[in-house]
Amino acid sequence: MGTTSLSSMHTVRSLADHVGGTVLGEGADTLVTGINDLSSALPDQLSFFANAKYEALARASRAAVILVNPKDSSKFSFTRIVVDSPSQAFGKIAELFAPPPIRDEPGIHPTAVVAPDAVIGEGVSIQPHAVIAAGVRIGARAVIGANSYIGEQTVIGQDSRLYPLVTVRERCIIGNRVILHSGAVIGADGFGYDFDPKTGRHAKIRHTGYVQIDDDAEIGANTTIDRARFGKTHIGQGAKIDNLVMIGHNVTVGPHSIIVGQTGISGSTSLGSYVTLAGQVGLAGHLTVGDRAIITAQSGINKDVPAGAILSGRHAMPAREALKHEALGRRLPEMLERLKALEEQVRSLTDSKKANS
């Protein structure tokens, strides 16, 4: 269902001005009351075209106006706003039609449990049944969601938001404007054991470190980030981590990296800046991934990755090479039939030669 707000209506021309775009086609004065995807957009809504495989949907769309890039603009005759990045422009326009933000009233709910020595900044909102343990410091205007737990001596920065049911264990450091979505667990014990052959048991290794999450990072729902065995597990500034990601002890995630859902990173692995890990990537421990490397979905990494590399596949290799392997794999049945035919031809020639000798 598209987003529509009667209090947020704009003309095509005003929306183009808002994103620095150019209107082509008729309808510059058409009133736009909402946004939607190409297939569902109504005649008073805006959509965007940023992927060639959706060209047929763009041509059939009923949208009042569609955001397109300069390269694709000449393909179409419908009313369009030409911008360098339709996706980014759509994001800016979406802000105009979004519902008003939820207002979190400052103060401590009567059912919350707050330690007497906790330091609570100005304008902080602590919601029902949250628990704030001893020695915690919470910066101004932070929001601690209902049923969340903040462990001893943890620091939460200004303007950070913890949605309901977040757990931040003891001595962790959360920066400013950090977002932790529901179910995130920050600072659980790392997965570390030593096997004792005398007892036949796995002995737990105590993890005395902590987790540090720098400013403007965002952590998805039900993602877990383990505390370090010693020192810190470190999530860099502006990193964006999706839902259901597992980050092991002593991992470093560089600034502005992107980690997509169901990825797992084993202990002591280090990611550089602007690294992208697509969905269901698995990284072994004690690896180094260089700046701006990209690991495609469902890849497995067991060796260091140089800066700028693009790797794919179960035994991750350069993406172009991985695509060749995949293409060859799909042709194996055909190649097997050809091999059988060639063997039959050789057999027939051999039999014929024997018969004539």
FILUM-808848 format. One record per residue (C-alpha): x, y, z; residue in three letters. Coordinates in steps of 0.1 Angstrom, whole numbers, padded with zeros to 4 digits, always signed. Layout:
XYZALA ...
// end
This chain:
+0000+0000+0000MET +0014+0034-0010GLY +0020+0063+0013THR -0005+0091+0011THR -0009+0122+0034SER -0036+0147+0027LEU -0015+0173+0047SER +0015+0167+0024SER +0004+0174-0012MET +0028+0187-0037HIS +0029+0194-0074THR +0053+0175-0098VAL +0072+0207-0103ARG +0076+0214-0066SER +0089+0178-0060LEU +0114+0182-0088ALA +0126+0214-0072ASP +0129+0196-0039HIS +0153+0170-0053VAL +0171+0192-0079GLY +0155+0174-0108GLY +0141+0184-0142THR +0105+0177-0153VAL +0099+0162-0187LEU +0066+0155-0203GLY +0032+0170-0195GLU +0018+0172-0160GLY +0042+0195-0142ALA +0013+0210-0123ASP -0003+0177-0114THR -0010+0174-0077LEU +0009+0144-0061VAL -0006+0131-0028THR +0016+0101-0022GLY +0042+0076-0033ILE +0041+0039-0044ASN +0058+0012-0063ASP +0055+0011-0101LEU +0029-0016-0103SER +0006-0002-0075SER +0010+0036-0081ALA -0022+0055-0086LEU -0027+0086-0109PRO -0020+0110-0080ASP +0012+0092-0068GLN +0049+0093-0076LEU +0072+0063-0082SER +0107+0057-0094PHE +0126+0036-0120PHE +0161+0025-0112ALA +0165-0010-0125ASN +0163-0021-0162ALA +0143-0053-0154LYS +0114-0031-0143TYR +0111-0012-0176GLU +0078-0029-0186ALA +0063-0020-0152LEU +0074+0016-0157ALA +0057+0018-0191ARG +0025+0003-0177ALA +0025+0023-0145SER -0004+0047-0138ARG +0018+0069-0116ALA +0014+0107-0121ALA +0052+0110-0124VAL +0082+0086-0122ILE +0117+0095-0112LEU +0143+0084-0138VAL +0180+0089-0145ASN +0193+0109-0175PRO +0204+0077-0193LYS +0169+0061-0192ASP +0148+0093-0197SER +0148+0092-0235SER +0131+0057-0234LYS +0099+0071-0220PHE +0072+0097-0229SER +0053+0097-0196PHE +0057+0126-0171THR +0091+0121-0154ARG +0115+0139-0131ILE +0151+0134-0143VAL +0176+0130-0115VAL +0210+0114-0111ASP +0198+0089-0086SER +0161+0080-0087PRO +0164+0059-0056SER +0180+0086-0035GLN +0156+0112-0048ALA +0127+0089-0039PHE +0140+0086-0004GLY +0140+0124+0000LYS +0105+0127-0014ILE +0093+0099+0009ALA +0102+0121+0039GLU +0076+0146+0027LEU +0048+0120+0028PHE +0059+0100+0058ALA +0037+0099+0089PRO +0048+0123+0116PRO +0074+0108+0139PRO +0064+0092+0171ILE +0068+0116+0200ARG +0085+0100+0230ASP +0076+0120+0261GLU +0107+0127+0283PRO +0107+0111+0317GLY +0109+0078+0335ILE +0078+0056+0335HIS +0066+0046+0369PRO +0072+0009+0361THR +0108+0013+0350ALA +0136+0003+0374VAL +0164+0028+0375VAL +0194+0024+0398ALA +0199+0053+0422PRO +0234+0061+0409ASP +0224+0060+0372ALA +0230+0094+0354VAL +0201+0103+0332ILE +0205+0132+0307GLY +0180+0159+0299GLU +0150+0149+0279GLY +0156+0111+0282VAL +0126+0089+0277SER +0127+0056+0297ILE +0096+0035+0288GLN +0076+0009+0308PRO +0094-0019+0325HIS +0129-0009+0313ALA +0157-0017+0337VAL +0187+0006+0341ILE +0214-0009+0362ALA +0240+0006+0385ALA +0265+0031+0371GLY +0247+0036+0337VAL +0250+0069+0320ARG +0224+0079+0294ILE +0229+0110+0272GLY +0204+0137+0265ALA +0172+0129+0245ARG +0180+0092+0243ALA +0150+0068+0242VAL +0151+0035+0261ILE +0122+0013+0249GLY +0098-0007+0269ALA +0112-0039+0285ASN +0148-0031+0276SER +0178-0038+0298TYR +0209-0017+0302ILE +0236-0034+0322GLY +0260-0020+0348GLU +0283+0008+0338GLN +0271+0010+0302THR +0271+0043+0285VAL +0244+0054+0260ILE +0251+0085+0239GLY +0229+0115+0231GLN +0198+0111+0208ASP +0203+0073+0206SER +0171+0051+0203ARG +0167+0017+0218LEU +0135+0001+0206TYR +0115-0022+0230PRO +0132-0055+0241LEU +0168-0044+0235VAL +0195-0058+0258THR +0228-0040+0263VAL +0250-0059+0287ARG +0275-0045+0313GLU +0302-0020+0304ARG +0293-0015+0268CYS +0296+0019+0250ILE +0269+0031+0227ILE +0276+0063+0208GLY +0254+0092+0198ASN +0224+0088+0174ARG +0228+0050+0174VAL +0197+0030+0167ILE +0192-0005+0182LEU +0161-0023+0169HIS +0140-0047+0190SER +0156-0079+0200GLY +0192-0068+0195ALA +0216-0082+0221VAL +0247-0062+0226ILE +0275-0076+0248GLY +0265-0112+0253ALA +0294-0135+0262ASP +0316-0145+0233GLY +0315-0181+0221PHE +0347-0193+0237GLY +0355-0227+0254TYR +0386-0248+0260ASP +0382-0286+0259PHE +0396-0303+0290ASP +0406-0339+0281PRO +0408-0348+0318LYS +0372-0340+0325THR +0358-0345+0289GLY +0341-0311+0292ARG +0342-0278+0275HIS +0354-0252+0300ALA +0339-0217+0295LYS +0364-0189+0289ILE +0354-0157+0307ARG +0351-0127+0283HIS +0361-0096+0302THR +0359-0071+0273GLY +0331-0050+0260TYR +0313-0038+0228VAL +0317-0003+0215GLN +0292+0010+0188ILE +0302+0044+0174ASP +0280+0073+0164ASP +0253+0070+0138ASP +0254+0032+0135ALA +0222+0012+0132GLU +0218-0024+0144ILE +0188-0045+0131GLY +0163-0066+0150ALA +0175-0098+0166ASN +0211-0091+0157THR +0237-0101+0183THR +0271-0086+0189ILE +0293-0105+0214ASP +0316-0088+0239ARG +0353-0092+0234ALA +0374-0118+0252ARG +0396-0089+0261PHE +0396-0054+0247GLY +0366-0046+0226LYS +0343-0057+0198THR +0340-0025+0177HIS +0313-0013+0153ILE +0325+0018+0135GLY +0308+0051+0128GLN +0279+0050+0105GLY +0279+0012+0100ALA +0245-0003+0091LYS +0238-0039+0102ILE +0207-0057+0092ASP +0184-0081+0111ASN +0196-0115+0122LEU +0233-0109+0119VAL +0257-0126+0143MET +0290-0108+0151ILE +0315-0127+0172GLY +0339-0116+0199HIS +0367-0091+0191ASN +0354-0084+0156VAL +0360-0050+0141THR +0335-0035+0116VAL +0349-0005+0099GLY +0331+0028+0094PRO +0302+0030+0070HIS +0302-0007+0063SER +0270-0025+0053ILE +0261-0060+0066ILE +0230-0077+0053VAL +0207-0102+0071GLY +0218-0136+0083GLN +0255-0129+0079THR +0278-0144+0105GLY +0313-0131+0113ILE +0335-0153+0134SER +0357-0140+0162GLY +0387-0116+0157SER +0379-0109+0121THR +0384-0073+0110SER +0364-0054+0083LEU +0378-0022+0068GLY +0358+0009+0059SER +0328+0008+0034TYR +0328-0030+0032VAL +0296-0047+0019THR +0286-0082+0031LEU +0255-0093+0013ALA +0229-0117+0028GLY +0240-0150+0044GLN +0277-0144+0040VAL +0299-0164+0064GLY +0333-0153+0075LEU +0358-0175+0093ALA +0377-0161+0123GLY +0410-0140+0124HIS +0406-0127+0088LEU +0411-0092+0074THR +0387-0077+0048VAL +0401-0046+0031GLY +0383-0013+0025ASP +0354-0012+0001ARG +0355-0050-0005ALA +0322-0065-0016ILE +0312-0101-0007ILE +0281-0113-0026THR +0252-0133-0011ALA +0258-0167+0004GLN +0296-0165+0000SER +0319-0183+0024GLY +0352-0166+0032ILE +0381-0184+0048ASN +0411-0162+0038LYS +0419-0125+0038ASP +0402-0103+0013VAL +0422-0074-0004PRO +0408-0039-0005ALA +0383-0033-0033GLY +0379-0070-0042ALA +0345-0084-0052ILE +0341-0121-0042LEU +0314-0146-0048SER +0306-0183-0042GLY +0308-0210-0015ARG +0345-0209-0017HIS +0347-0172-0024ALA +0365-0163-0056MET +0365-0132-0079PRO +0329-0126-0089ALA +0336-0128-0126ARG +0353-0162-0122GLU +0325-0174-0099ALA +0299-0165-0126LEU +0319-0186-0152LYS +0320-0216-0128HIS +0282-0212-0123GLU +0276-0210-0160ALA +0297-0241-0167LEU +0279-0260-0139GLY +0245-0254-0156ARG +0260-0268-0189ARG +0273-0300-0173LEU +0242-0322-0183PRO +0245-0310-0219GLU +0283-0316-0219MET +0278-0351-0205LEU +0254-0360-0234GLU +0279-0346-0259ARG +0307-0366-0243LEU +0286-0398-0245LYS +0279-0391-0282ALA +0316-0386-0289LEU +0324-0418-0271GLU +0299-0437-0292GLU +0314-0422-0323GLN +0349-0433-0313VAL +0335-0468-0304ARG +0319-0471-0338SER +0350-0460-0357LEU +0371-0484-0336THR +0347-0513-0344ASP +0347-0504-0381SER +0385-0502-0382LYS +0387-0536-0366LYS +0362-0551-0390ALA +0382-0538-0421ASN +0416-0550-0408SER 
// end
